[in-house]
């Protein structure tokens, strides 16, 4: 039984935030994963994650990156690490 994977993009919806979201979608497609991707634009909710700079990426309620646009390959590394952690 596989665990559901939920990504959240934290940010205002600016160009960088949207690019990060596109990279997450592409990485998940290339890894043949079905995931949920939400985009949190509410600053109060973003701040609740302790994030001071956006865009930020949250995976299953854990902040995995903040303040930069990850490449597709960087997102894939995070996905692989997460899948490895859940199988351990």
BAFILO-351119 format. One record per residue: x, y, z of N, C-alpha, C, O in turn; residue in one letter. Coordinates in nm, 3 decimals, always signed. Each point is the difference from the previous one (the first is absolute). Example, Ala and Ser with C-alpha at 12.3 -4.5 7.8 and 13.67 -1.06 7.14 Angstrom:
residues 2
SITE    n_c1    n_c2    n_c3   ca_c1   ca_c2   ca_c3    c_c1    c_c2    c_c3    o_c1    o_c2    o_c3 r
SITE  +1.319  -0.569  +0.780  -0.089  +0.119  +0.000  +0.090  +0.120  +0.000  +0.104  -0.002  +0.066 a
SITE  -0.139  +0.107  -0.138  +0.082  +0.119  +0.006  -0.077  +0.109  +0.073  +0.051  +0.111  +0.017 s
This chain:
residues 88
SITE    n_c1    n_c2    n_c3   ca_c1   ca_c2   ca_c3    c_c1    c_c2    c_c3    o_c1    o_c2    o_c3 r
SITE  +0.085  -0.118  +0.000  -0.085  +0.118  +0.000  +0.089  +0.124  +0.000  +0.085  +0.015  +0.087 x
SITE  -0.106  +0.073  -0.184  +0.085  +0.117  -0.011  -0.062  +0.118  +0.073  -0.122  +0.013  +0.009 x
SITE  +0.209  +0.071  +0.043  -0.043  +0.118  +0.072  -0.032  +0.110  -0.100  +0.068  +0.015  -0.101 x
SITE  -0.173  +0.062  +0.130  -0.033  +0.111  -0.087  +0.108  +0.107  +0.011  +0.050  +0.028  +0.109 x
SITE  -0.015  +0.030  -0.222  +0.102  +0.105  -0.004  -0.070  +0.132  -0.028  -0.070  +0.015  -0.101 x
SITE  +0.088  +0.080  +0.191  -0.064  +0.131  -0.015  +0.107  +0.109  +0.001  +0.073  +0.017  +0.098 x
SITE  -0.066  +0.056  -0.208  +0.089  +0.116  -0.010  -0.082  +0.126  +0.020  -0.116  +0.008  -0.041 x
SITE  +0.176  +0.091  +0.104  -0.058  +0.134  +0.008  +0.106  +0.099  -0.045  +0.115  -0.006  +0.043 x
SITE  -0.156  +0.095  -0.131  +0.083  +0.111  -0.041  -0.043  +0.118  +0.088  -0.117  +0.036  +0.002 x
SITE  +0.212  +0.022  +0.069  -0.031  +0.115  +0.084  +0.049  +0.126  -0.068  +0.119  +0.014  -0.028 x
SITE  -0.211  +0.079  +0.001  +0.039  +0.125  -0.062  -0.119  +0.074  -0.055  -0.111  -0.052  -0.004 x
SITE  +0.136  +0.172  -0.039  -0.107  +0.092  -0.042  -0.063  -0.034  -0.134  -0.104  +0.055  -0.035 x
SITE  +0.165  -0.145  -0.039  -0.049  -0.027  -0.135  +0.081  +0.075  -0.104  -0.042  +0.015  -0.115 x
SITE  +0.160  +0.032  +0.157  +0.088  +0.073  -0.091  +0.061  -0.095  -0.104  -0.023  -0.121  +0.004 x
SITE  +0.099  +0.177  -0.094  +0.062  -0.078  -0.108  +0.087  -0.114  +0.057  -0.006  -0.112  -0.050 x
SITE  +0.086  +0.141  +0.154  +0.087  -0.102  +0.057  -0.081  -0.112  +0.066  +0.034  -0.118  -0.013 x
SITE  -0.141  +0.155  +0.082  -0.085  -0.100  +0.065  -0.064  -0.091  -0.105  -0.004  -0.122  +0.015 x
SITE  -0.046  +0.183  -0.122  -0.063  -0.077  -0.106  +0.101  -0.089  -0.071  -0.034  -0.111  -0.041 x
SITE  +0.157  +0.158  +0.026  +0.104  -0.081  -0.063  +0.034  -0.121  +0.088  +0.019  -0.110  -0.051 x
SITE  -0.010  +0.132  +0.182  +0.025  -0.112  +0.091  -0.112  -0.103  -0.011  +0.026  -0.120  -0.003 x
SITE  -0.149  +0.167  -0.002  -0.114  -0.092  -0.013  +0.010  -0.080  -0.131  -0.026  -0.120  -0.001 x
SITE  +0.064  +0.186  -0.107  +0.016  -0.069  -0.129  +0.110  -0.106  +0.009  -0.014  -0.109  -0.055 x
SITE  +0.125  +0.142  +0.123  +0.110  -0.096  +0.014  -0.043  -0.121  +0.084  +0.038  -0.113  -0.030 x
SITE  -0.116  +0.136  +0.134  -0.050  -0.111  +0.083  -0.090  -0.090  -0.084  +0.012  -0.122  +0.004 x
SITE  -0.102  +0.183  -0.080  -0.091  -0.079  -0.086  +0.080  -0.083  -0.100  -0.027  -0.118  -0.019 x
SITE  +0.126  +0.181  -0.045  +0.079  -0.070  -0.101  +0.078  -0.116  +0.063  +0.004  -0.109  -0.055 x
SITE  +0.057  +0.134  +0.170  +0.078  -0.104  +0.069  -0.090  -0.119  +0.036  +0.039  -0.115  -0.017 x
SITE  -0.158  +0.144  +0.066  -0.092  -0.107  +0.039  -0.046  -0.079  -0.122  -0.012  -0.123  +0.006 x
SITE  -0.014  +0.192  -0.116  -0.038  -0.068  -0.124  +0.113  -0.090  -0.049  -0.023  -0.114  -0.039 x
SITE  +0.145  +0.166  +0.041  +0.115  -0.078  -0.047  +0.028  -0.121  +0.090  +0.053  -0.101  -0.045 x
SITE  -0.089  +0.113  +0.174  +0.018  -0.111  +0.094  -0.125  -0.090  +0.005  -0.005  -0.095  +0.077 x
SITE  -0.094  +0.127  -0.160  -0.124  -0.077  -0.008  -0.071  -0.008  +0.134  -0.048  -0.106  +0.041 x
SITE  +0.041  +0.219  +0.027  -0.066  +0.007  +0.130  -0.128  +0.081  -0.010  -0.007  +0.102  -0.069 x
SITE  -0.093  -0.149  +0.139  -0.123  +0.076  +0.013  +0.006  +0.067  +0.137  +0.002  -0.067  +0.103 x
SITE  +0.002  +0.198  -0.103  +0.014  +0.075  +0.125  -0.105  +0.110  +0.004  -0.062  +0.034  -0.101 x
SITE  +0.044  +0.022  +0.218  -0.083  +0.118  +0.017  +0.094  +0.120  +0.010  +0.096  -0.001  +0.076 x
SITE  -0.126  +0.105  -0.152  +0.080  +0.122  +0.005  -0.094  +0.117  +0.029  -0.090  +0.030  -0.078 x
SITE  +0.112  +0.034  +0.193  -0.078  +0.116  +0.038  +0.091  +0.122  -0.004  +0.121  -0.011  +0.014 x
SITE  -0.182  +0.127  -0.034  +0.077  +0.125  -0.001  -0.059  +0.089  +0.109  -0.112  +0.049  -0.014 x
SITE  +0.187  -0.030  +0.120  -0.047  +0.082  +0.114  +0.048  +0.143  -0.018  +0.119  +0.028  +0.003 x
SITE  -0.215  +0.063  -0.021  +0.032  +0.141  -0.024  -0.029  +0.089  +0.121  +0.040  +0.117  +0.002 x
SITE  -0.107  -0.171  +0.097  -0.036  +0.077  +0.119  +0.126  +0.020  +0.085  +0.056  -0.097  +0.051 x
SITE  -0.014  +0.223  -0.036  +0.126  +0.029  +0.069  +0.000  -0.051  +0.144  +0.103  -0.046  +0.049 x
SITE  -0.217  +0.054  +0.019  -0.008  -0.048  +0.139  +0.029  -0.150  +0.005  +0.073  -0.047  +0.087 x
SITE  -0.130  -0.028  -0.181  +0.023  -0.145  -0.004  +0.143  -0.032  -0.041  +0.060  -0.094  +0.052 x
SITE  -0.004  +0.172  -0.144  +0.139  -0.018  -0.041  +0.091  +0.024  +0.120  +0.092  -0.079  +0.026 x
SITE  -0.117  +0.187  +0.047  +0.082  +0.034  +0.117  -0.009  -0.108  +0.108  +0.095  -0.021  +0.075 x
SITE  -0.209  -0.048  -0.067  -0.017  -0.105  +0.099  +0.099  -0.115  -0.020  +0.027  -0.077  +0.093 x
SITE  +0.026  +0.064  -0.213  +0.102  -0.103  -0.029  +0.139  +0.047  +0.042  +0.095  -0.077  -0.007 x
SITE  -0.083  +0.202  +0.050  +0.130  +0.053  +0.039  +0.083  +0.046  -0.117  +0.121  +0.020  +0.013 x
SITE  -0.183  -0.004  -0.127  +0.070  +0.038  -0.123  +0.010  +0.152  -0.007  -0.100  +0.071  +0.010 x
SITE  +0.223  -0.023  -0.028  +0.022  +0.144  -0.011  +0.020  +0.046  -0.144  -0.017  +0.118  -0.030 x
SITE  +0.053  -0.210  -0.058  +0.018  +0.038  -0.140  -0.068  -0.103  -0.089  +0.004  -0.121  +0.025 x
SITE  -0.067  +0.172  -0.129  -0.070  -0.087  -0.094  +0.067  +0.008  -0.135  +0.075  +0.094  -0.025 x
SITE  -0.099  -0.189  -0.062  -0.091  -0.111  +0.017  +0.057  -0.105  +0.095  +0.122  -0.012  +0.017 x
SITE  -0.212  -0.062  +0.043  +0.041  -0.110  +0.086  -0.077  -0.124  -0.043  -0.109  +0.007  -0.057 x
SITE  +0.169  -0.121  +0.086  -0.062  -0.127  -0.035  -0.019  -0.083  +0.126  +0.093  -0.019  +0.079 x
SITE  -0.214  -0.030  -0.061  -0.034  -0.083  +0.114  -0.038  -0.138  -0.054  -0.077  -0.011  -0.095 x
SITE  +0.132  -0.092  +0.156  -0.033  -0.138  -0.037  -0.055  -0.068  +0.123  +0.068  -0.016  +0.101 x
SITE  -0.195  -0.025  -0.111  -0.068  -0.066  +0.113  +0.018  +0.078  +0.130  +0.036  -0.056  +0.103 x
SITE  -0.063  +0.187  -0.111  +0.000  +0.093  +0.113  +0.139  +0.030  +0.056  +0.011  +0.055  +0.110 x
SITE  +0.095  -0.089  -0.182  +0.136  +0.033  +0.042  +0.064  +0.090  -0.105  +0.002  -0.034  -0.119 x
SITE  +0.051  +0.148  +0.162  +0.066  +0.091  -0.094  +0.130  -0.065  -0.047  +0.086  -0.035  +0.080 x
SITE  -0.073  +0.019  -0.212  +0.120  -0.064  -0.056  +0.086  +0.098  -0.078  +0.114  -0.032  -0.036 x
SITE  -0.167  +0.152  +0.009  +0.078  +0.102  -0.070  -0.067  +0.135  +0.020  -0.123  +0.009  +0.007 x
SITE  +0.204  +0.096  +0.003  -0.056  +0.136  +0.011  +0.095  +0.100  -0.065  +0.122  -0.012  +0.009 x
SITE  -0.181  +0.110  -0.074  +0.078  +0.110  -0.055  +0.063  -0.024  -0.134  +0.081  +0.081  -0.046 x
SITE  -0.116  -0.192  -0.020  +0.058  -0.023  -0.133  -0.093  -0.085  -0.084  -0.085  -0.073  +0.051 x
SITE  +0.104  +0.084  -0.181  -0.075  -0.083  -0.094  +0.083  -0.124  -0.026  +0.106  +0.006  -0.064 x
SITE  -0.153  -0.118  +0.112  +0.071  -0.126  -0.023  -0.013  -0.040  -0.146  -0.101  +0.026  -0.064 x
SITE  +0.205  -0.089  +0.012  -0.008  -0.055  -0.135  -0.081  -0.129  +0.003  -0.029  -0.053  +0.107 x
SITE  -0.007  +0.005  -0.223  -0.073  -0.127  -0.008  +0.084  -0.111  +0.063  -0.052  -0.084  +0.073 x
SITE  +0.182  +0.083  -0.100  +0.087  -0.104  +0.056  +0.010  +0.010  +0.151  +0.005  -0.102  +0.069 x
SITE  -0.001  +0.223  -0.016  +0.003  +0.017  +0.146  -0.128  -0.053  +0.064  +0.003  -0.060  +0.107 x
SITE  -0.115  +0.084  -0.171  -0.128  -0.052  +0.051  +0.001  -0.153  -0.004  -0.049  -0.065  +0.092 x
SITE  +0.105  +0.009  -0.198  +0.008  -0.146  -0.010  +0.082  -0.059  +0.115  -0.035  -0.104  +0.054 x
SITE  +0.144  +0.170  -0.017  +0.082  -0.047  +0.112  -0.083  -0.001  +0.127  +0.005  -0.096  +0.077 x
SITE  -0.081  +0.201  -0.053  -0.086  +0.005  +0.118  -0.102  -0.113  -0.003  -0.026  -0.064  +0.102 x
SITE  -0.033  +0.041  -0.219  -0.097  -0.109  -0.013  +0.065  -0.134  +0.032  -0.055  -0.080  +0.075 x
SITE  +0.173  +0.056  -0.133  +0.068  -0.128  +0.023  +0.034  -0.017  +0.148  -0.015  -0.110  +0.054 x
SITE  +0.061  +0.215  +0.011  +0.033  -0.008  +0.142  -0.126  -0.031  +0.081  +0.005  -0.079  +0.094 x
SITE  -0.116  +0.141  -0.129  -0.125  -0.022  +0.073  -0.049  -0.143  -0.021  -0.042  -0.065  +0.096 x
SITE  +0.048  +0.017  -0.219  -0.044  -0.138  -0.025  +0.089  -0.100  +0.072  -0.048  -0.102  +0.049 x
SITE  +0.176  +0.132  -0.044  +0.093  -0.088  +0.069  -0.029  -0.001  +0.150  +0.004  -0.106  +0.064 x
SITE  -0.035  +0.223  -0.007  -0.032  +0.011  +0.142  -0.125  -0.079  +0.035  -0.005  -0.062  +0.106 x
SITE  -0.095  +0.062  -0.193  -0.126  -0.068  +0.032  +0.014  -0.152  -0.013  -0.078  -0.075  +0.059 x
SITE  +0.177  +0.031  -0.136  +0.019  -0.145  -0.017  +0.091  -0.057  +0.106  +0.006  -0.121  +0.018 x
SITE  +0.066  +0.207  +0.055  +0.095  -0.046  +0.101  -0.070  -0.057  +0.121  +0.066  -0.043  +0.095 x
